[in-house]
């Protein structure tokens, strides 16, 4: 299974407060409706052409809502609706936990391990084209910079106008360097992702999207 900390697998169960009492932020570039499903083909970009005639499939589905409890500035407690994403590939199933807040889309847990602080991996704010992150999950440091730009992209599911969120940890060593480019299209979500990690370059390209909205 192709895995990165940005498109990763995790699970988080928080509280039993009724969801109707919570706030749910949304963004058209990262739609989250229970039952929504994205199917991607996974590509090893450095493999010889003869070896990519068959593609591994990655399926991501919004499994359910959950309540995320956290502390805002000045110890103010808050609760918002988060989403459990089921990630299936190669006969393995794992889960991810994300939440949309007022400043963008955050990843909360990675492989059942908290990300501290939560990782802001996508946002569209007028006049803000980049932001730094400094988080940790387990023994893994996620430190670097995100930037956002607009770009057209073509994948098996079609051609889209997209926002691209690009991350780099700014390491010079080719083994330590991490790059993640993620294309988000309106009313669909992630349509493509390119990852460079430990010298391996891979991509996910959207084949189909089914919404239950």
N, C-alpha and C positions, 0 to 999 in steps of 0.2 A: 504494500500500500504506500502510495506517495504521501508523505506527511511533512508539514512544516508547522512552525508555531503559529503562523498566520492562518492557514487552513488546516486546523488540527482537530484533535478529538478529545473531548472532555465531557464530564458530567458534573452537575451541581444541583443539589436539592436544598432549597432554602425556605423554611417556614411553611405555615399552613393557612395564612391569612387569605380570605376569599379574594380572587383576582379582581372582582368587580370594584373593589375598594382601592385599587392601585392605579398609578399613572402609566400609560403606555405611549412612549414617544415613537414616531415612525419617520421613515425617509423613503421616498419612491425609488431610491437607488439601492435599497437593501430591504425589499419587501419581506415581511415575516408573518405569514398566515399559516395557522396549523394545517398541515396536509400539503403545503407547497413542496414541490420536488424538482431538483435540478439533476440532470444526468450529464456527466462530463467524460471525455476521453482523455486519458493520461498519456503523455508523450515524453520519452527520453530524448531531449533535443540533441544530445551528443552521440546517440546510437547510430550505427550505419543504417542507411535507408532500407537495406534488405531486412533489417530486424524490427521495423516498425509497421509491418503489414497488419499486425493485430494489436489493438489498443486495449489496455486495461480500462475498465469502467469505474468511475467513482460516482456514487449517488448520494446526494445530500437531501434530507427531508426534515421539515419543521415538525418535530414530533409532538411538542406540547409547550404550553406556557408555564412559567414558574415565577415565583416572587423573589426578587433580589433585594436584600436588606443591606444597607450600607450607611456610613457616616459621612455627611457632607461637611462643609466648612464649619468651624467653631462647634464641633461635636453635635451638630444637628442631625438627627436620625431621619432616614428617608427610605421609602420602598417604591420600587418600580417593577413593571412586568418585564421579565427576561424570557428567553426562548431556548429550548433544548433542541439541538440539531443532531439528527442521527446521520452518521457518515458510514457508508457501506462500500467496501472494495475488497476484491480478492478473497471473498468468503469471510471477511472480518467486519465486525460492526462495532463502532465506538461512538461516543457522543461528545458534543461540544456545547458550550454555554455562552451565549452572546446577549447583549442588551443594547438598545438604542437609548441614549441619554440626550440631553439638550445640546451637548457639544459634539455628538457623533456616535459612531458604533464602537462598542468596547468588547473585548474578549475578557472574560472573568476568570475562567478556569481552563487549564490545559491538562488533559489526561488525568483528571481528578486531582490536579495539583493547582492551588491558587496562583494566579498571576498578581504580583504585588508591585506597584499599584496596577489596577486594571489597564489593559493595553488599548489605547485609542488608535484604531487602525484605519478608520475612514471618516472623513467629515468634509462638508462643503460649507465654508463660511466666507462670505464676501470679504475680499482683501486679505485672506489668510491662505497662503499657498504651501506652507510647510510648518512642521512642528517636530519637536524632539520628544523622544520617549526614553525612559530609563526604568525598566521593569525587570522582575526576576521570577522565574517559575522553577521550583526545585533548585538544581545547580546550574540552570541555564540563564544567562544574562541576555536581556533583550534591550540593547542600548544603541541608539542611532537616530536617524532622521527620516521622517516621512515627507513627501511632497506630492502635490496633486496637480494634474494637468488634464486638458481635454484632448481626446484623440478618437479617430474612427478605428474600428476593429472588425475583422472578419473571422468568424468561427463557423463550424458546421451548422449551427442553429440560425445563422444569418449574419447580416452586417448591421453594426450598431454605432451610434454616437455614444461615447462613454467618457466617464471620468476615470483616470488612472491614478491609483494611490501607489506610490513607489517608496519602498523602504530600503535603506542600506545601513549596515553597521559601520561603514566607513573603514573597515579593516583593509590593509593593503595585501596581506598574505592571502593567496588564492584559496587556501584550505579554510582559513578562518573567516573569509569574507562571506557575507550573506546579502543577497539581493532578492527582493520580492516585489514584483509588479502585478497589481490586480486591477482588472478592468470592470467597472460597474456601469450597467446600462439601466436607464429609467424603466420602472415597472417590471424589471426582471431580476436585477441583482448582479452577482458575479457572473460574467460571461467568459472570462479568461484569467488565468494566473500563470506567471512565469516565476520560477524559483531557482536561484543559484545558491547552493549550500554544500559545503564540504567538497567543492570542485565539481559537483553534479548539477547539471542544468535540466530542469523538467518543466512541463507545462500542463495545465488543465484547460480544455476547450469545451465550451458548452455545446451539447448535442440537442438537448430538449429541456423545456421548462413547463411544468404543469402547476397551475395555481388553483387553490380551493376557495379563493376569495369569492 
